[in-house]
Amino acid sequence: MAENKLEFSVDSQLLGELGERLVTRNYIALSELVKNAYDADSTTIMIRFINAKKGGTKNNEGEIHLTDDGHGMTFQQVKDYWMRIATPFKVREPISPAYGRRKTGNKGIGRFACQRLAKTLIFETTAKIPGTKELEWTKVEFKWEKFKPGTTLTDIPCEYETKILSSGTPGLVLILKGLNEPWSEAEFNLLRRQLLTISVVKGVRRKGFVEDPGLDIKFEAPEFPKGEGVLVDQFMDAGWGKLEGQIKEDGSVSLKLDAKKIGNQNFVLPDKFEILKRINFEIAWVPIKKEYFRDTKTLTTGIAKKIMDQFGVRVYLDGFRIYPYGSPGDDWLGIDKDIARRIGPANKIFDALADKLHIDRSRVLLSHPQNRHLIGRIFISSDVNNTFSVKLDREGFVENDTYQALIRCIRLSLEWFTIYYNKFVLSTQEAAVKESERELEKELKGIRGGEAITKASTLEKAVDILQEEAKKAQDTLPDVQKKSYEKRIQVATEYIKRSFSLAETQLGILRATASTGALMFVFSHEIKTLIAKLDTHAHTIERIIKTVPVAQRAELLAFSKSLLETRDRFDQQIKLFGIMAEKTHDTERKKILLKKICVEVAKGFDYLTEHYSLNPIKIEIADSLRTGEMLDAELFSIIINTVSNSIKANLAGNGHNILIKGNKESGKTVLYVFDDGIGLSKASRELVFEPLVIDPDKILYKKLENRIQDKDLSSLGRGTGLGLGIVKGIAENYGGIVEFIDVKPPWKTCIRVELP
């Protein structure tokens, strides 16, 4: 029997089918092409929009041009990769060759993006020929209308030209002609947002690669607002304010500020810094509050958080970044350290300005931006600032007088910046209070028939007003009802006053607890510094290992590994603290993935569970399970309080296991936390939720103190009697309940929390 063979053929409709499914929006399609430039080690890409708003019209006038300076493609690469659908090239080579970038382009959909965007693509690329000094130029034209359904994809030729060049610059030009659809301002802004996280990655050093200068994304799109300029500059202009500084030849420091509701302000520092002449700097302040942004079309809170967690105030010497300044957790300016110390007064040189703006100078710096809210660049030239000396290990400057002068200059500039921020916040708060006052007066005038309103400054006064109104209503009742009505008013009034008294007591405890926050910030700052040093020392040891005798290398490697493991443990704790601190400021309610938060909290307690030989915390929650809409900080508070209680119960009762489960029950997300520790008597199950009630069975803390170190007990919380009350309050606020339920062995205790 003869052997018969069949081969697949591909219909041209495949291009359209894949394009529609993989690239659903214009801005996504174009962002894929920019990502390809990033993957090609480009340092600059220019995006030109020409009559883009007329795309899809009868005359097909719209065009988009992309020009990058990446490594380009040889003719063979064009043939093997661009002209071949679904190549595994980026899977096989996921790291870019020059800068070590992890490639971001997805599924090789660049060509589909081109078809999605326009009727014609002109593809022009120049690349170095390996092993020679020559370059190869290739041009291909794709008319997508030729690829009609019913034709065979491989049978449709695309015209090309190619030639060898003796000189030139590598790169790629994509010309998209005859746009299929018009571009709107909203879609253009979505594109800018999509590309922000790529554009701010500047000055990154990766082991084994040339330092990455980043990708400058430039726009030339006069049809759109914000259509001209460099994207990273637009980002810096989008936050609350941008500070620019210039140190002149005589050492005087000229400052310029452009900020929301403040406008343009200028100032010259009284102090001179001759040793820092010709240094320029720009620093943007991006509070993670949407209402503080100057340009919400460029910036969202989600993008701001993602970017600000990665980049701080960086330093560049002759165009090259100096490490570790501006890296995550690096506090080279000492900002977070001073914030932790609760330093309030600004420098006396700003007394006149503070008085002019009606700002309390003694408290100005309490509003100073944290490191994580600043992104900036300081540019130094060694030609005129040759007293800056880089350390031998290339990790920062020698901390001489010049270095200290730079820190003082930047910090004074930021103090001036902060004074105007105080003015902005004060003005914003005053406007909000006035608006609330107007609304309240309208309501009360409606009740009192236009009678003048006197402001109530205390709860007692407010209750008096309510009683007065209630008595007026009471007078209209029959005599038989007046007595019971009066009693109800009295009971309600007493309840309000007692609740207020209890709330004041609880608030006092919370204030005292909050006062330890400064110490926590100091601790956090010192640990971050230690983490950075551990990392630096470990990598320094790895670099010098080759210079020592072979017999000693194993010991040094083990020591380096130990340093990195210690760094990871510290880092884990600081991340949990940082996450909770961040969530406290997030006032947007949203649906939250329950398992993700539980995993983060569990990791935060790893050091304790490992140290005291407890088993790792088990989590049985579906990856897709979400809460209803609530605050991040509320969910963190619930999980931290319940899990820390379970750890204390285990340590006191020689238990070893904790299980966190989550289910959907009757439309609510329900959290269960089990432990096999000391247990809780049924008589105390309700008492533990009462405010200020600590260890009602009187055995927990006594056993804890006998077993664990005082510092570990502090990290778990000694107990204020508020933790479970807070959990209960949050749950009940969303119509849920919190309760301890009966369990079967091996478990001793289980708390059940209904979430929204």
N, C-alpha and C positions, 0 to 999 in steps of 0.2 A: 504493500500500500504506500503510495507516494506521500511524503511529508508535506503538508500544506501549512502555510504561515499567514497570519493576519497582523497588520500593524495599525496602531491608532493613528487617526488623523484629527486635526483640531480645527473646528469651525471658527471663523473670525469673530463670531458672536461671543466667544469666550472672553475677549478683552472687555467688551461692554458689560457682560454679566459680572465678571470679577470686579470691574471698576465700580459698578453700582453698589455691590455688597461691601467692598473693602473701603471705599471712599464715599462717604455719605454726604459730606458738606464741602463747599468750596474752601473754607479756611483750613479744614483738615487736610485736604488735598495739597494745598500750597505749603502747609507746615511740614508735610512729609518731604517735600523737595528741599526745604531748608535743612531738615534733619540730615538728608543725604550730604549736603555741603558740610555740615558739622562732622559727619562720619569720614569725610574725605580730608580732614585736617585743615579745613579752611579757617582763616583768621578774620576774613571779612566777606560779607555777602551783601550785595546791593539788590534791593527789590524795587523795580520800577512798575508803576501802574499807569497805563496810558488809556484814557477814555474807558476805564473799567466799568463805570456806571452805565455805559452804553452796550455792554456785553449782551449777546443774545438778540440784538436788534437787527433790523433788516440789512444794514450796511456792515455789520460785524466789525466795528471799528476797534473794539476793545483788545488790548494786549497787556501781557505781563512779562517782564524781562527779569531773569535772575542771573547775576554774575558773581561767581565766587573765585577765590584764589587757592583752592584746594589742590591736591596732587593730580587731579584730572584723570583721564583714561587714555591708554593707547588704543590703537585701532583693534588690536586683538582682544583687549579687555571689553571694548564696546561690543564686539562680536560675541564674546563668550559670556558676558554678564548682562549687559543692557538688553541685548537682542534675544536673550534666552529667558523665558518665563519661569519663575519659581526656582532660581538657582539657590543652592545652599551656601552661597559665598559668605554672607554675614554670620551664618551659623559656624562655618569653618574658620572664619577670621573675625571674631567678635570685637577685637581691639584694633583701633586705628594705628597705622605704623609709625607716625611721627610723634604724636603727643600722648598716645596710650589712652585715647578716649574710648569709653565703652559705647559701641555703636547704638544709635537710637532709632535709626530707620527701621521700618517694620514690614516684614513679609515681602520685601522687594516690590512694593506697590508704587514706586516712583513713576513708572511708565503709565500705570493705570490712572494715577493722579493727573498726569499730563492730558490724558484722553478725557478725563472728567472735566477738566478746566477749559479746554479750547479745541478748536477743530484742526489746528495745525501746530506741530511742534518743530522748531528748528533747534537741533542739538549740536552744539559746537564745543569741542574740548581739546585741550593741549596737555600733553604729559611727557615727562622725561622718559627716554628709551633706556631701560635698564642696561647698565654696563657701558654706556656711552655718554657723551656730553650733548648729544642732540635731543631734539624734542620732536614729537609727532603730533600733527594737527589733524583732527577728523571732524567732518561736518556731515550730519545726516538730517534729512527732512522727512517727517512723518505726516502724511495727510490721512487723518483717521477715517475720513469718509470712504476711503478705499476698502477699509476692513468691514465690509458689509456682511450681515448674516447670510449664510449660504455659500460663502467663499471659504477656501481653505487658507488658514492663517499663514502657513509656511510657503504658500505660492505667491504671496503678494510682496513684490520687491519694494525696498525703500532706497531711494537714491542717496549716494554718499560721495564725499570727496575726502582724500587724505593726502598729506604730503609731509616731508621731513623738513624741519627747521633747524638752523644753526644757532638761533638765539630766540628768546621769548620767555614768557611766564606761564607756568602751569595754571590750569583752572578750567572752569566750565561755564558756558553760557547757555541758558535755556530761554528760548523765545516762544511764548505761547500766544499764537495769533488767532483772532476770531473767537473771543471768549463765548462760551456756550450760554452763560447766564450773567446778568448784571450783578455787580458787587454793591452791596449796601454799606453804609457807615457802620451799622451794627456788626456785619460780618467782618469788616476790616478790623474793628476793635477786638473781635474774638480771635482773629489771627494774631494780633499783637500780644494778647494775653497768653495764647498758646505757646508763643516763642519766648516769653519772658525768662523762664527758668534756664533756657539755653544761653540767652544773651548775657546773663550776669555771671556766668562761670568764667572768671578771669584770673589768671595767675595761679594755675593749679600744677603741682609738682607730683608726678607719678614715677615710681621706681623703675629705672631702666629706660626712661623716655626723656626727650627734650621737654623743658618746661612749657606747659600749654598757655599761650597768651590769651586764649579765649576766642570767641566768635563775635565780632562786631556785626550786628544786624542793622543795616541802614535802609531807610525808606525814601523813595522819591515818588510820592503819590499826592500831588497837589489837589486832587479832587476831594480829599478827606481831611477833616481836622486831625491833627497829630500825624499827618501823612508825610512830614518832612523830618529828617533827623535820625539820630542813633537811638535804638530801642532802649538800651540801658540808661541813657540820659533821660528818656521819657519816664522810665520807672522811678528814677531818683526825683523827678519833678512831680510825681503822682502822690507821694506821701503827704504828711502834714507840712513839712518845710524842708528847705535845702539851704545849707550854709556853705558859702564859698569864702576862702581865705587866700590872701596873697601877701607874702612877706617880701617887702621891697628891699632895695639895695642898702638903705640906712637901717634896716631891721624893724621898721614900723610894720604893724600887722593891720591890713585893711580887710574888714569883714563886710560881707553882703548877705542878706537874708531875704528869701522869698517864701512866705508861709501863708497858710489859710487864715483869712480874716485879719491878718497882720500886714499883708502886702509886702512891699520892698522896703527894707531898712538897711542903713549903712552905719558903720562904726569903726573907729580906729582905736586899738588897744593903747592905753597910756604907756604900758611897758614896751620896750624895744628888745628885739632878739637879733642882734647883728650877726650872731654865729649861725643863724638859720636863713640868711638872705636868699631870695629867689625860690623859696619853697612855696608850692601852691597846694591847696587841698580843697576837697569838696565832700561834704558829709550830709546825707539825707536822714531825716528822722521819720520813721514809719511806725507810728503806734498801731497796734492791731485793732483798730476801731474804724469801721467803714465810714462813720459819720465824720471822722477826722481827715479823710483822704481829700485831696484837691481834685483828683481825677479818677472817678470810679469806673470810667470807661476803659482805663488802662489797668487798674488795680482792683483786685478783690481781696477779702480777708484771707481766703484760702491760699491764693498765690503769695500774698505777703508773708504768711506764716512759713510757707515752704521755702521761700527765698531767705527770709531773715534768720532762719535757724542755721543757715549755711555760711553766711557772709557777714563780716563786720567791717571795721575800719582797717584797710590794708595799706601797706607802705610799698612804694616802688622806688628803687634806686636805679637811675639811668634806664628806666623803662622795664626793669626786671623786678619781680615781686620779691620782697624780703620776708622770709618765714620766721616765726609762726604768726606774725601780726595779722589779725583779722580772721584767723581760723576759728572754727566753732569752739567755744569755751575759753579762748585766749583773752585775758583781761589786761593787755599790756598797758592800757591807759589808766588802770586802777579804778575804773568807773564802778564796776559792781562791788568792789571792796568798799568804796566810800558810801555807796548806797546802803550796803549792809550795816555800816556803822551809823546810819541815820544822820549823816552830816547835813545840816540844814542851811547855814548861812552862805551866801555867795560872797565872793571877794569884795572888799570895800571899794574897789574902783568902780563898782556898779551901783553904789548907793544912790547917786543922783538919778540914774535911769530907773531904778526900782521905785523911788519916790514919785517920779514923773508918771509912771504907769500904775501907781497905787498898788504896788506889789510888796508883800512883807519879805524883805531881804533875808531875814533870819530863817525863813522856811523855803526859800527858793529851790534849793538843791534836793529837797524831798521829792520834787517832781522831775528830777534829772532823768534823762532817758537811760534805760539799761543798755548794755552792749548789744543785746539781741534786737533792739529797735533802731540800731544805727547801721548804715551801710555807707562806706566812704572810701576815698582814695587820696593818699598823700604822695605827692611827686617830688622827689629829691634828685638833684643833679650833683654828681661827685666833683664836677668841674669847679663849683663854687662852695660846696659843702664837703670838703675833703677830710674833715675831722670826724665824720661818721665812719666807724670801723666795724666791719662785719666779723663776727666770731669765726674762729677756725673751723668749727663744725657747721658753719653756714646757717646756724639757727639764731638769727637775730643780730642786733648790733651790740657791740661792747657798751655797757651802760655808763658811759662817760658824761661829761658836762653837756656835750652837744645833744646827746640822747635825752637827758633829763630836761634840757631846755625845750626840746620838741614836745615832750609830754606836757610841760607846763603851758606852752603856747596853745596846744590843742584843747587842753582842759579849760583854760580861760575863755577860749572861743566858744566852747560848748556851754559854759556858764551864761554867757551873753545870749546864746541860743535859747537856753532854758528859761531865762527871764521872760522872753517873749512868749514862750509856750505857756507859762503861768498866766500871762495876760490873756492868751487865747482861751484857756480852760476857764478862767474866771468869767470872761465875757460870755462864754457858752453856757455856763451854769446860771449866771444871772438871767440870761434870756429864757432859759428853761423854767426857772423859778417864777419869772414874771408871767409866762404863759400859763403855768399851773395856777398862779394866783388869780389871773383873769377868769379861768374856768371855774375855780371855786367860788369866786364872788358872784358869778352868774348864777350858779346853783343856789347859793344861800339867799341871794336877792329874790330868787323865785319863791323860796320858802317863806321869806319874811316880807314879801310884798314891797320890795324896794327899800326897806329899812337899812340904814348904814350898818356896815359890818365892822366889828372889832376883831383883829386877828387873835386867835387862840394860840398861845405859845406852850401850853402844857396839856397833858392828858386830862387832868382834873377839870380844866376849863371846857375842854371838848365834851366831857361827860355831863357837866352842868348844862351845856347847851342842849344836849340830847334829853336830859331830864325835864328841862323847861318846855321843850316841844312836846314831850310825852304828857306832861301835866295839862297842857292846853287841850290835847286830844282827850285826856281823861275826863275833863269837865263836861264833855258832851255825852258821856256814858250815863246810863241809869245808875242809881245809888247802889243797887245790888251787885253791879259789876265793878264799881270803883275800887272796892277793897282788894279783890283778887288782882285787878289790874295794877294797883299800887304795889302789891307784893312782888309781882313779876318784874316791875321796873326796878325795885330795890334789889332783887336777886341778880338781875342782869348787870346793874351798876356795880354791885359788889364783885361780881365775877370779872368785870373789865379791870377794876382797880387791882384785884389780887393777881390777875394775869400780868398786868403791867409791872407789879412789884416783883413777881417771879422772873419776868423777862429781864428786868433791870439786874437782878442777881446773876442770872445766866450771862448777861452781857458783860458784867464785871469780870466773870471768870474767863470769858472769851477774850476780853481785852488783855487780861493778864497773860493768857496763852499766846495771843497775837504778839505780845511784846517780845516773846522769844524768837519771833520771826527774824529779827535783826541778827541774832546769833546764828540762826540757820543759814542766812545769806552769807555771813562771814565764813561759816563752815563750808558752804557750797563753793564759795570763791576759792578758798584754800585747797579744797579737794580738786577743783578743776585745774588749778595750777599744778598740783601734784600729779594729776593724770597726764598732763602734757609733758611734764618732766620725766615721768616713768616711761612714756612712749619714746621720748627723745633718747633717754639713756639706753633703753633696750636696743634701739636701732643703731646707736653708736657702738654698742658692744658687738652687734652683728657685723658692722663694717670693719672693726679692727681684729676680728677673730683670725683672719687670714695672716695677720702679722705675728701671731703668737705660736709657740711650739704646739705641734699636733696633740700632745698629751694633755694640754690644758684646754683645748677647744671644747670638749664635751662639757666640762664644768662651766665654761663661759656661756655656752648655748643654753644649758639648764638654767643658769642665772637669768639670762635674757628672757627665757620662756616664763620664769617665775615673775619677773617684773611685768610682763604683758598680761599674765593672768590676774595679778593684783590690780593692774590698770583696769581690766575688764570689770572686776567686781566693784571697784569704786565708780566706774562709769555707769554701771547698772543702777546704782543707788541714786546718783545725781540725776540720771535721766528720769527716774520715777519722781523725784522731788521737782524737777523742772517741768514735767508733764502736768503735775498737780497744780503747780504755781501758774502755769499757762492756762489751764482749764478754768481756774478761778476767775480769770478775766474774760472768759468767753461767755457772752450773755445771749447767745443764739441757741434756741431750743431746736433739737434735731433728733432724728432716729439714729440710734447708735448701735454698732455691732457689739453685742455683749461679750462674745468670746475674746475679741481683741483687747478689750479693757481688762478682762480678768487675767489674761496672759501677761499683760504689762505689770499688773499689781503683783501677781505671783512671782514674776522675775525679781521684783523689788525686794521680796522677802527671802530670796534664795540663800543669801549669805547667812541668815539666821537658821533656816531649816537645815542647811548643810552643817553649820557649826554645832548644832545640838542634835545631829543625827536623826532629824525628822525626815520622813519620806517626801519626795517632791510633791508639791500640791497638784492633785489631779483635777483636770477640767473636762467635763462632759457636756459640751454645749455645741450645737450645730453652728458651723461657720457662718451660716446665713441668718441666724437668729438676731433680730434687732429689737430694741426697746421701742416704745412709742416716743413721741417728741418730748425731750427733756434736756437739761443742761449736762454737759460733759462733767463738770465739777460735782454735780449731784450724784451721778453714777459712780465716779471715782470715790466719793465720800462713803457711799453705801458699801462698796466692795472693800475698801481699805479698813473700815471699821469692823465689818463682819469677819474678814479674814484675820485681822490682827487679834480679835477676840478668840478666834479658834486656835491660833498659834499659842496664845497665852494659856488657854485651856489645856492644850496638849503638853506644854512644858510643865504646867502645874500637876498634871495627872498622869505623866509618863505615857501619853499617847504619841502616836507617830504618823497619823494619817489625817489628811484634810481633802475633802472632795467638794468641788463647786459644780453644781448642775444648773441647767437652765432649760425651761420648757415654755411653750405657749399654752395657756390655760384660760378658756373663756374670754379670749380676746386680749388678755394681758400677758406680758412677759413675766415669768416667775423665776426668781433666783433662790437656790437652796445652797446653804453652806453647812456641810457635815464635818464633825470631828469626833475622835475617839479619846478625848481628853478627860478632864476632871468631872464634867457633867454639870448640870444645873438643876436644882430642885424645882419641882412643879410649883411650889409656893413662891418661888422667886421669879417665875417666868414673866409675870406682869411688872414686878417691881423694877427689874433691870432697865425698863424703858422710861422710868420716872426720872425727871431731871435731878441731878446731883446725887443720885443713889449709886454708891460704889460698892461692888462685891457684896451683895445682900447675904450670901451664904457665909461670909467671913472666913473663907478658906483659900480663895484664889491667890491673893497677893502674898499671903503668908508663905504658901508653898513656892510661889515664884521666886521670892527673895532668897529662899534657901537653895534654889537650884541654879539660877542664872545670874550673870554679872549685872551690876547696876546700869552700866552703859547700854546693855542689850534691852533691859527693861525700859529704859528711857526711849529707845527707838521704837518699842512697841506701844508706848504710852502707859504711864502709871495709872491713868484713870482719872477723869474729871467728872464722871457721871453724866456726860453729855453725849458721848459717842452714839449709843443706841437710840437715845432720844432724838438725835439728829436724823438717824436712819428712819425712825418712825415718822418724824415730821415730814421728811421728803416723800416717803411712800404715801402718807395720808393726803398730802397736798395734791397727789395725782389720783386720789380715790382708791388707793390700795391699802393693804394692811401688812403689818410685820408681826410675826409670831414665832414662838418656839414650838415645835411639834414633836410628837412621840416618834421614836425611831427604834429600829431593831438592831441587835448586836451585829457587827462590832462597834457600831456608832453609839456615842453617848449623848450627843447633842446635835440638833439641826435647827437653824433659823431659816424661816421662809419669808421672802420679801416679794411682795407684788409690785412690779414696776408698771409704768404705763404701757 
